[in-house]
Amino acid sequence: MTTAAAAKDNLKDSLKDVPLPPAPFLSSVMQVEPQWIDYNGHLNMAYYNVMMDRAIDEMWLQLGIGPAYMRERHGSTFTAECHVRYLREIHLGDPVQVTVYLLAADEKRIHTFEELRHATEGWISATSENMTIHIDMNARKTAPFPPDIRARIQAVVDSHAAVPRPEGIGRKVAMPSK
């Protein structure tokens, strides 16, 4: 067996002991960093995405598609589309937590919805709906997920289908109708 094949098998074997993410997935608690506060005195819009991306990274580890997957199996994910809604200001010192819902997946894509919440008070500050694509990093092109990863993702999508859907999924940017 080649070294690359052995590494691939080791990564597959290591996933057997990793539980599937809960439905929905809840990130660790994060803190707003001082350099993220803009001149309006609240969290700059770019850093909402940073916090939600950190939550996705936490979940991806449990799905088996984190940094080790990229190194050992040469696959990764890229965000193809993102729609963020800013609902309530977050300020310096506010603890936040992100809830992630896996809404759907196919052989190359994952559709997610995230809610960034105040971690102690529970209110929603922002949501983000995303389409993520799987990439073969050697070719730098879209490619199907390996069967073991695809099955793991589908198991999470199925478990998330059993929980109520949050408000805001499928929203689009448009002027209000009269």
C-alpha positions in Angstrom: 0.0 0.0 0.0 1.3 3.4 -0.9 1.9 6.1 1.7 -1.0 8.2 0.2 -3.3 5.2 0.3 -2.4 4.5 3.9 -3.0 8.1 4.9 -6.4 8.0 3.2 -7.3 4.8 5.1 -6.1 6.2 8.4 -8.3 9.3 7.9 -11.3 7.1 7.0 -10.7 5.0 10.1 -10.3 8.0 12.4 -13.8 9.2 11.4 -15.4 6.0 12.7 -14.8 7.3 16.2 -16.0 10.8 15.6 -19.7 11.3 16.4 -21.9 12.9 13.8 -22.7 16.6 14.6 -25.9 17.2 16.4 -29.1 18.5 14.8 -28.6 21.4 14.5 -24.9 21.9 15.1 -23.9 24.4 17.8 -20.5 26.0 17.6 -18.3 26.8 20.6 -18.8 30.2 22.2 -16.7 33.0 20.5 -15.9 36.5 21.6 -16.0 39.6 19.4 -12.4 40.9 19.0 -11.6 44.6 19.5 -10.2 45.1 16.0 -13.5 43.9 14.5 -15.4 46.9 15.8 -16.0 49.6 13.2 -16.5 53.3 13.5 -20.2 52.8 14.2 -19.3 51.0 17.4 -20.5 47.6 16.4 -19.2 44.5 14.7 -18.1 45.2 11.2 -20.1 43.2 8.6 -17.0 41.3 7.4 -16.5 39.7 10.8 -20.0 38.2 11.0 -18.8 36.0 8.1 -15.5 35.2 10.0 -17.5 34.0 13.0 -19.9 31.9 10.9 -17.0 30.5 8.9 -15.2 29.5 12.1 -18.4 27.6 13.1 -18.5 25.9 9.7 -14.9 24.9 10.2 -15.8 23.3 13.6 -18.6 21.3 11.9 -16.4 20.3 8.9 -14.0 18.7 11.4 -16.8 16.4 12.6 -17.8 15.7 9.0 -14.2 14.7 8.2 -13.6 17.5 5.7 -11.2 19.7 7.7 -7.5 20.4 7.3 -6.4 16.8 7.6 -8.8 15.9 4.8 -7.2 18.5 2.6 -3.7 17.3 3.4 -4.3 13.6 3.1 -7.1 13.3 0.5 -6.5 16.5 -1.4 -10.1 17.7 -1.2 -11.6 20.8 0.3 -14.6 23.0 0.1 -15.1 26.5 -1.3 -18.1 28.8 -0.7 -19.8 29.4 -4.1 -22.6 31.7 -2.8 -23.5 33.4 0.4 -26.5 35.5 1.6 -26.1 37.3 4.9 -28.8 39.1 6.8 -27.8 41.5 9.6 -30.7 41.6 12.1 -29.3 43.0 15.3 -26.0 44.7 16.3 -23.3 42.8 18.1 -20.9 44.8 20.2 -17.5 44.3 21.8 -17.6 41.8 24.6 -20.7 40.1 23.4 -20.3 36.3 23.5 -21.7 34.6 20.3 -22.5 31.1 19.2 -23.5 29.9 15.7 -26.2 27.3 15.0 -25.6 25.5 11.7 -28.2 23.6 9.7 -27.3 21.3 6.8 -30.3 21.8 4.6 -29.3 19.6 1.6 -26.4 18.0 -0.2 -25.6 16.2 -3.4 -22.4 14.7 -4.7 -20.6 18.0 -5.0 -22.5 20.6 -2.9 -23.7 21.4 0.6 -26.5 23.9 1.3 -26.2 25.4 4.8 -28.0 28.0 6.9 -26.3 29.6 10.0 -27.7 31.7 12.8 -25.3 33.9 14.8 -26.8 34.3 18.2 -25.9 36.2 21.4 -24.6 33.2 23.4 -26.2 34.1 26.8 -29.3 36.0 25.7 -30.2 33.8 22.7 -31.3 36.5 20.2 -30.3 36.2 16.6 -27.9 38.8 15.3 -27.4 37.6 11.8 -28.1 34.7 9.4 -26.1 33.3 6.5 -27.3 30.9 3.8 -24.5 29.3 1.8 -23.8 27.0 -1.1 -20.5 25.2 -0.6 -18.8 23.1 -3.3 -16.4 20.3 -3.0 -13.0 20.8 -4.7 -10.3 18.4 -5.9 -7.4 20.5 -4.8 -5.0 18.8 -7.2 -7.1 19.8 -10.2 -8.6 22.9 -8.4 -12.0 21.9 -9.9 -15.3 20.8 -8.5 -15.4 17.0 -7.8 -17.7 14.5 -6.1 -17.2 13.9 -2.4 -15.6 10.5 -1.7 -18.4 7.9 -0.9 -17.5 7.7 2.8 -17.7 11.5 3.2 -20.8 11.8 1.1 -22.5 9.2 3.3 -21.5 11.1 6.4 -22.8 14.4 5.1 -26.1 12.8 4.0 -26.6 11.3 7.5 -26.2 14.8 9.0 -28.6 16.3 6.4 -31.1 13.6 7.2 -30.9 14.3 11.0 -31.2 18.0 10.4 -34.3 17.5 8.3 -36.1 16.3 11.5 -35.7 19.7 13.3 -37.8 22.8 12.6 -36.5 25.0 9.8 -35.4 28.5 10.9 -37.0 31.6 9.5 -35.2 33.2 6.6 -34.2 30.2 4.4 -34.4 31.0 0.7 -34.7 34.8 1.2 -33.5 37.0 -1.7 -32.3 40.5 -1.9 -35.1 42.7 -3.3 -36.9 45.9 -2.8 -40.1 45.5 -0.8 -43.2 45.1 -3.1 -45.8 47.9 -2.8 
